[in-house]
Amino acid sequence: MYKTIAIATMAASAVAKPAEYYEGRFYEWMTEHKIQFKNGAEFAERLSIFRDNLNYIEEHNAKGTTYELGLNAYSHLTQEEFSDFFHLGAVRPPMLRRSSEVVHTAPKDMSAVPASVDWTTVANVVTPVKDQGNCGSCWSFSASGAMEGAIGIKYKAQSDPKGLSEQHFVSCDTVDAGCNGGWMDDAFTFAKKNGGVATETTYPYTSGTTGSSGSCQAAGKALAAHSAPTGFVDVQTGSVDALASAVAQQPVSIAIQANQRDFQSYKSGVLTGTCGQRLDHGVLAVGYGTYTDGTPYWKVKNSWGPSWGMGGYILIEKSTADKCGVLDAPSYPIH
């Protein structure tokens, strides 16, 4: 999964510390994440990359911005390798295609829209954070999460505590491209036409470890209760009020640009740094509010496992500046 990178190309840092410091931190990191390397050469290469990432993290945190970076399971990867691992920007349908006949627009009166929302605090709405692994299947996790939210809100329960099957989407939705990318609206359409999708327990996710979409194995598997949406709604683009009013009623699928170094090492706080608007990753907006330092945010559920970020979540600045492209292509299913 790694690309060969000459150690000499790694950037030197103004905060470089003695070799023993990096070696000690690297050993602790390897132990925590249960990672081993095949030989001394690979160990040395990964240590060099780890050192560069650690320097970047410490330099950023010393600035005292609105968010903090930290080590995680991807701290031995370069930014390019990290992007390649999750297939960020993989070939997919046109990113800004708006295919719904219904558009959710901003209400004229926002007074009825709550100042803050967090669907993770409501039972049966947001399932545990999942991990897409080495597969560009973010679109399926975003779509399943939005469907799980809509089902939980309407029916007060999930047919499976783990939620819906991303593997069903990845292997069986032929409009999308499995591990090579997809689009949430198309996934909603697939679920509608298919009469629903299986549960996570019935059809577990395997593409994260195989790196392959796999053949469809849905035959004979029961479909989850209420898992066929009747349709979906695209949210008015570029509007903070439109997205906030949509998220106030249910979790919403969104697309963002995530192939940035600060995403790779994000740990906590509200991401206010530069992250771009070249959409390459599907995630789920599950709330919004104001952080302890006064910064408004969108609460976003990712699919990189619970060890990344704030237990698998990231807070992205909520503003008309459209941080990370949050406002560019939101949508949600109707159940």
C-alpha positions in Angstrom: 0.0 0.0 0.0 3.0 2.3 0.4 5.0 4.1 -2.2 8.8 4.2 -2.0 9.9 7.5 -0.8 13.5 8.6 -0.5 14.2 9.6 3.1 16.3 12.5 2.0 13.2 14.2 0.5 11.5 14.6 3.8 11.3 18.2 4.9 13.6 19.4 7.7 11.8 21.1 10.6 12.6 24.2 12.7 11.5 22.3 15.8 13.6 19.1 15.1 14.5 17.3 18.3 17.1 14.7 19.1 16.7 11.3 17.3 15.9 9.6 20.6 12.8 11.7 21.0 11.4 10.6 17.6 12.4 7.0 18.1 10.7 6.8 21.5 7.5 8.4 20.2 7.6 6.1 17.1 8.0 3.0 19.3 5.0 4.1 21.5 3.0 4.8 18.4 3.8 1.4 16.9 2.8 -0.3 20.1 -0.5 1.6 20.4 -1.5 0.9 16.8 0.0 -2.6 16.7 1.9 -1.9 13.5 5.1 -3.7 12.5 7.3 -3.3 9.4 8.8 -6.0 7.3 12.5 -4.9 7.6 14.9 -2.3 8.8 14.7 -0.2 5.6 10.9 0.1 5.8 11.2 0.9 9.5 13.7 3.7 8.8 11.6 5.1 6.0 8.4 5.1 8.1 10.2 6.7 11.0 11.4 9.5 8.8 7.8 10.2 7.6 6.5 9.9 11.2 9.1 12.4 12.3 8.0 14.9 9.6 4.4 14.5 10.5 5.1 14.9 14.2 7.1 18.0 13.6 4.2 19.4 11.5 1.7 18.5 14.3 3.8 20.2 17.0 4.4 23.3 14.9 0.7 23.7 14.3 -0.3 23.1 17.9 2.2 25.7 19.1 0.3 28.4 17.1 -2.8 28.0 19.3 -5.4 27.9 16.6 -9.1 26.8 16.9 -8.1 23.2 16.3 -5.5 20.7 17.4 -3.7 18.0 15.4 -2.4 14.7 16.8 -0.9 11.4 16.0 -3.2 8.6 14.7 -3.1 5.4 12.8 -2.1 7.2 9.7 0.9 9.1 11.1 3.4 7.0 9.2 2.0 8.0 5.8 2.8 11.0 3.6 -0.1 13.2 2.6 -0.1 11.6 -0.9 -0.1 8.1 0.6 -2.9 9.0 3.0 -5.0 10.3 0.1 -4.3 7.2 -2.0 -5.2 4.8 0.9 -8.7 6.2 1.1 -8.9 6.7 -2.7 -9.7 10.4 -2.1 -10.7 11.9 -5.4 -11.3 8.5 -7.0 -13.2 8.4 -10.3 -16.9 9.0 -9.7 -19.9 10.6 -11.2 -19.8 14.3 -11.8 -19.5 15.7 -8.3 -22.0 18.6 -8.5 -24.7 16.8 -10.4 -28.0 17.7 -8.8 -30.5 15.0 -9.7 -33.4 15.6 -7.4 -36.6 17.1 -8.6 -37.0 18.5 -5.0 -34.6 21.1 -3.6 -34.5 22.0 0.1 -34.2 25.8 0.3 -33.5 28.1 3.2 -36.6 29.0 5.1 -37.6 32.7 5.0 -37.8 32.7 8.8 -35.0 30.9 10.6 -36.4 31.6 14.1 -37.9 28.2 14.3 -34.6 26.5 13.4 -32.7 25.6 16.6 -29.4 27.3 17.4 -27.7 23.9 17.8 -28.3 20.3 16.9 -26.6 17.0 17.7 -28.2 13.9 16.4 -25.5 11.7 18.1 -27.3 12.4 21.4 -30.6 11.0 20.2 -31.1 7.3 20.5 -31.2 5.1 17.4 -30.3 7.9 14.9 -26.6 7.8 14.4 -24.9 4.4 14.4 -21.3 3.9 15.7 -18.4 5.3 13.6 -17.3 2.8 10.9 -14.1 2.4 8.9 -14.0 2.3 5.1 -10.4 1.1 5.1 -8.4 0.8 1.9 -11.4 1.4 -0.4 -12.9 4.5 -2.0 -16.3 3.7 -0.6 -16.9 6.9 1.4 -20.0 7.6 -0.6 -21.7 4.4 0.7 -20.9 5.2 4.3 -22.3 8.7 3.8 -25.5 7.4 2.1 -26.0 4.6 4.7 -25.5 7.0 7.5 -28.1 9.4 6.1 -30.6 6.5 5.6 -29.9 5.2 9.1 -30.6 8.7 10.5 -33.9 9.0 8.6 -35.0 5.6 9.6 -34.1 6.1 13.3 -35.9 9.4 13.5 -39.1 8.2 11.8 -39.3 4.7 13.3 -37.5 5.3 16.6 -35.2 2.3 16.1 -32.8 0.5 13.8 -33.4 -3.1 12.6 -29.7 -3.6 13.3 -27.7 -1.6 15.9 -24.8 -1.6 13.5 -27.0 -0.1 10.8 -27.2 -0.7 7.1 -24.7 -2.6 4.9 -22.2 -0.5 3.0 -21.0 -3.7 1.3 -24.4 -4.1 -0.3 -23.9 -0.7 -2.0 -20.2 -1.2 -2.8 -20.7 -4.7 -4.4 -24.2 -4.4 -5.9 -24.8 -0.8 -6.9 -23.5 -0.8 -10.5 -24.3 2.8 -11.2 -21.6 3.7 -8.7 -18.0 2.4 -8.9 -17.5 0.6 -5.6 -14.0 1.2 -4.2 -13.4 3.6 -7.1 -15.9 6.1 -5.9 -19.6 6.9 -6.1 -22.3 9.5 -5.4 -24.7 9.5 -2.5 -27.7 10.5 -4.6 -27.1 7.5 -6.8 -26.9 5.3 -3.7 -30.3 6.5 -2.5 -31.7 5.7 -5.9 -30.2 2.2 -5.8 -31.7 1.5 -2.4 -35.1 2.8 -3.6 -35.1 0.6 -6.8 -33.8 -2.4 -4.9 -36.5 -2.2 -2.3 -33.9 -1.5 0.4 -30.5 -2.9 1.5 -29.3 -5.5 3.9 -28.2 -4.9 7.4 -24.5 -4.6 8.4 -24.8 -7.9 10.4 -26.4 -9.7 7.5 -24.0 -8.4 4.8 -20.8 -7.2 6.6 -18.2 -4.9 5.2 -15.1 -6.5 3.7 -13.8 -4.2 1.1 -11.8 -2.2 3.6 -9.3 -5.0 4.0 -9.5 -6.6 0.5 -9.3 -3.2 -1.3 -11.8 -4.6 -3.8 -15.4 -3.9 -4.5 -16.1 -7.7 -4.7 -19.0 -9.4 -6.4 -22.6 -8.9 -5.3 -23.5 -11.5 -2.7 -27.0 -10.1 -1.8 -29.0 -13.0 -3.1 -31.0 -14.6 -0.3 -30.1 -11.8 2.3 -33.1 -10.2 3.9 -33.5 -6.5 3.4 -33.5 -4.2 6.5 -36.8 -2.9 7.6 -37.8 0.5 6.2 -34.5 0.7 4.3 -36.0 1.7 0.9 -36.2 5.5 0.6 -39.1 6.9 -1.3 -36.8 9.5 -2.8 -34.2 12.0 -1.9 -33.8 15.8 -1.7 -30.9 18.0 -2.7 -30.2 20.9 -0.4 -29.7 24.4 -1.9 -26.0 24.9 -2.5 -24.0 27.6 -0.9 -26.5 28.3 1.8 -25.7 28.0 5.5 -29.3 28.5 6.4 -30.5 25.8 4.0 -28.1 23.2 5.3 -28.7 24.1 8.9 -32.5 23.8 8.5 -31.9 20.4 6.7 -29.6 19.1 9.4 -32.1 20.2 12.1 -34.6 17.7 10.7 -32.2 14.8 10.0 -28.5 13.9 9.3 -27.5 15.0 5.8 -25.0 13.6 3.3 -22.3 16.1 2.3 -19.2 16.1 0.1 -16.0 17.8 1.2 -12.3 18.1 0.2 -10.4 16.0 2.7 -7.0 15.3 1.0 -5.3 17.9 3.2 -2.6 17.4 5.7 -4.7 18.9 8.5 -7.4 16.3 7.9 -4.9 13.5 8.1 -3.8 14.6 11.6 -7.0 16.3 12.9 -7.6 15.6 16.5 -10.0 18.1 18.1 -11.5 21.6 17.9 -13.0 23.4 14.9 -11.2 23.1 11.7 -10.8 26.7 10.4 -7.6 26.2 8.3 -7.4 26.0 4.5 -9.0 22.8 3.2 -10.2 23.6 -0.3 -13.5 23.0 -2.2 -12.4 20.3 -4.7 -14.8 17.7 -3.4 -13.2 14.3 -3.0 -14.9 12.6 0.1 -18.4 11.8 1.2 -19.3 12.3 4.9 -22.3 12.9 7.1 -23.4 16.2 8.7 -25.0 15.1 12.1 -25.2 18.5 13.8 -24.0 22.1 14.3 -23.4 24.5 17.1 -20.9 26.8 18.7 -17.6 25.5 20.2 -16.3 26.5 23.6 -14.1 29.1 22.0 -17.1 30.7 20.2 -16.4 29.3 16.8 -19.5 28.0 14.9 -19.2 24.5 13.5 -20.8 21.7 11.6 -20.4 18.3 13.3 -19.4 15.7 10.8 -19.3 11.9 11.0 -16.4 10.5 9.1 -15.7 6.9 8.0 -12.0 6.5 9.0 -12.7 4.7 12.3 -13.1 5.9 15.8 -9.4 6.4 16.5 -9.3 9.3 14.0 -10.3 12.8 15.1 -12.8 13.3 17.9 -13.9 9.7 18.2 -14.3 9.5 14.4 -15.9 13.0 14.1 -14.6 16.4 12.9 -15.9 19.9 13.6 -15.7 22.1 10.5 -16.2 25.8 10.6 -19.8 26.8 9.8 -19.7 29.9 7.7 -20.6 31.5 4.4 -17.0 30.9 3.4 -18.1 27.3 2.6 -15.2 25.7 4.5 -14.0 22.4 2.9 -17.0 22.6 0.4 -19.6 21.6 3.0 -22.2 23.7 1.3 -21.6 22.5 -2.3 -23.6 19.3 -2.6 -25.7 18.3 0.5 -28.6 15.8 0.1 -30.8 13.5 2.2 -33.1 10.5 1.7 -36.9 10.5 2.3 -38.2 7.5 4.3 
